[in-house]
Amino acid sequence: MIGMETTSLSLLESKKRIDALIKKSISELGPKSSLRDACEYALLSEGKRFRPALVFLMAEAIGKGRDVTYPALATEYFHTASLIADDLPCMDDEEKRRGRITTHLKFGESTALLATYALIAAGYGWISNGESQEVCSLALQSAAKKTGILGATGGQFLDLDPPLLTEESISEIIHKKTSTLFELSFVFGWLFGGGEIERLDTVKKAACHFGLAFQIADDLDDQEQDLLNGRAVNFANVVGTEKARTRLAYEKQQYLSAIQSLNIETTLLESLLALV
């Protein structure tokens, strides 16, 4: 319970921080226009800001006092772009997002699509504000892979047109669609927070397990609703509730083992599991 309170407080503080940063960042997108308005509308919706919060939490765990503002901002830009795309009529055809009408319904499909391009490009710009050329290079490589066909884009494709659903195939969908953006957060926090580059693979491993645990827990909560909506891609419905819970426990333990091997202060990162 103490860990959960500590994490919730840190997430709340991070949300306030990132909300203020986003408001300040809007002008960097260029002169006011309907396209910039669409970006602003999507960015300023009431999101939890969980992914940028992870950047702050990882940097805090390292304890070197590095400023990770820009990479945290980048993760929210990437995530917001993915939400706009997911909501389009040709994708999930959603009418509501974060408590209000979706971007494409307010600004039109073409403007919404262009807003995703603008936000992704801006996200890469925030990454390049880092101090170290090596760190920026590694961060950009990670972003290119995890937002592309091997990451979130490929995950959305598989989600729309899933293969034969097995535990292995649905794990791949979750890894690409969910874990990859979590991985960016963990990796950005590690790199820009001053973590040892040699341990980056362990950070990625931790993020992978956390992302799988996060989505499996979400799927367990959504079992009945997904059945009613005809949504096939639900881990618990594919493998069964008992097996899903067993896999959830495994992913949580693997996440803990990975972060504990990093030789950093892991209290906040461990307590994230209270949210899964």
N, C-alpha and C positions, 0 to 999 in steps of 0.2 A: 504493500500500500504506500509506503514511504517513497519507493522508487517511482510509482505511478504519479504521485503528486509532484515529485521533482521533475519528471519528464513533462507532465502537463504544463507546469509553470514555465519550463524552458521553451516548450513549443509555443506557448502563448506569447512569451517575450519575442521569440523569433518571428512569429506571425506579425506582430506589431512593427517589428523592424523591417520586414520584407514589404509589408503594405506601404510603409513610408517611402521605402526605396523605389518601389514600383511607381508611385505617384511622381516622384522626382525624375524618374527615367523616361517618362512619356515624351517629354520634349526632345529627347535624343532620337526619336523615331522620325523627326522631320516636321515640316510645317503642318498645321492643322488641315485635315481633309477627312472625307468620310472613311478612307482606309485607315488613317491614324485613329479615328474615332472608334472603328471596329476593334482595333488592337487594344485601345484603352478600355473599351467596354468589357472585352474578354479578360484582360489582365486584372481589372479592378472588381471583378465579381467576388463574392464571398467564399473564396477557397480556403482550405485549411493551411495551405503553404507548408505542407509536410515535407516535401522534397527539399526546398531551400533550408528548412529547419534542420534537416539531417546534415547539410553542409556545415552549419554552425556548430551542431553538436559534435561532429567528428573533429572539427578544428579545436573545439573546447577540450575534448578528450586528450588530444595531443599536448595541449597546454603551452604552446609557444607564443600565444597572443597574436597570431597572424590575422590580418584583415582578409576575410573571405567573402566580402560583400559582393563583388562582381560575379564570382562563380555561383554564389547562391542565387543571384538574380538570373543568371543564365539558365539554371535548372527550372525556374518558374516560367521563364519565357518558352523553353522547350516543351514543358508540360502543358502550358496553356495552348500552344500551337497544336499539340496532339489532341486536346479536347475539342477544339474547334473542328478539326478534321474528322474525328470520330462521330461528331454530331450531324454531319452533313447528310442530306437525303440519300446519297449514294453509298453511305456507310451505315451508321446505326439509326439514322433518321430520327433524331431526338428533338423534342420541342422545348424541353427545359434543361437547364444546366445551372447548378449552384443557386437554385431558387428563382431563376428568371428565364425569360425566353432565350433560346440559343442565338448565337451570333449571326448565323445565316438567315434566321427568320427576321432579325431586326435590320440587318444591313444588306441582305441579298447573298445568294450563294457565291457569286463571283468575287465579291468583296471579302467574304469570309475566307474563301480559299486563298486569296492574295494576302490576307492577314496572317495566315499560317506561314507563308513564305517570309513575310516581313519579320515575324517574331523569331523564326529559326535563325535568320540572318543576323538579327540583333543579338540573339543568344551567343552566337559565335563571336560577335564583337565584344561582349562582356568578358568572355574567356580570355581574349587576347590582351586584356588589361593587366594580366599578371606580371610579376616582376622578373621571374626567371624564364629564360627562353626554353630551357629543357622542360620545366614544369608546364609551360603553356603548350609546348609541342605535344607532350603526353596527354594533356587535357583535351586538346583539339582532336587528336587521334581517337581518343575514347569517345568523344561526342559524335564524331563522324560515324563510328561503328555502331554506337548504341542508339542513334536516332535513325539509322538507315535500314537497309533491307535485312541486315543481320540482327537488327534490334527492333525498336518500337514499330517501324514501318512494316517490317516483315511479320511482326506479331499481329498487327491489325489485319494484314492480308490473310493470315492463317485463321484469325478469329472470324472473318467474314466467310471464308471458304475452307472450313476445317477438314483435315484428312480424316481417315478412320480414327475415331476417338478411342485412344488407349491411355493408360497412365503415362506412358512415355511421350506420346504426341501432345497431350494436354499440358504436360510439364514443359514441353518446348514452347507452346503458345504462351504460357504464363511467364516463362523466363524472358522471352522476347518482348512481350507487350508490357509486362509489369516490372520485372526485375531489372531490366536494362536502364530504365530511368532512375530507379533507386540506386543502381550501380553508379550512375553519373554523380549522384549526390554524395555517396560515400567516397568515390574517387576524387571528386573536386575538393571535398573537405580534407581529405588526406594529403593530396598534392599541395594545395594552396595553404594548408594549415601547417606545413613543414614536416610531414611524415616521411619516413625513409622510402625512397623509390624502390629499393630492393624488396620491400614488403607489399608492394602494390597488388600482387597476385592474391595475397591473403585477404586484402581489403575487398577485392572483387569477389572472392569466394564468400566472404561474410555477407556481402550485398545480395548475392545470388540466393543464398539460403533465407535471408530476411525477406526478399521479394516473394519467394515461393510460399513462405509461411504466411505472409500478409494476404496473399491472394487466396490461399486455401482456406484461411479463416473467414475471409469475405464470402467465398463460395459456400461454406458451411452455413453461414447466416442467410444466404440468398437461395438455398435449395428449392424451397417451395415456390418462391416467386419466379425463379428461372424456369421451373417446370411449367408454371401457368403461362409464362410469356413465350414458351417454346425455344428458350435459349439453350442450345446444346452444350456450349462450352462452359461447363461447371464441373470442377474437379470432383467435388463430393458426389454429384449425381452420376458421374462417369464411373468412378471406382467404388462407390459406396461410402456411407457415412463413417463406418468404423475404420475402414482403411484410410480414409481422408484424415481422421483424427490421429491415427498412428503416424501418418506421413507428416502432419503438422508438428507433432511432438519431435519427430526426427529433425525436421528443418530448424526448429527453434534451438535444439541442442547443438546442431552443427554451426549455427550462427554464433552461439555463445562461445563455442570452442575456438572459432576463428578470431573473434575480436579479443578474446582473452590471451591469444598468442601474440598479439601485436605489441605488448609491453607498453600500454598506455593506460590512462585512467578510464576504466570501462563502465563505471557506475551508471552514467546516463545512457550509454549505448545498451547496456544490459536491460535497463528498465524500459526500453522501447518495447520489449516483448509484452509488457502489460497492456499495450495497445493492440496486440495481435490476438 
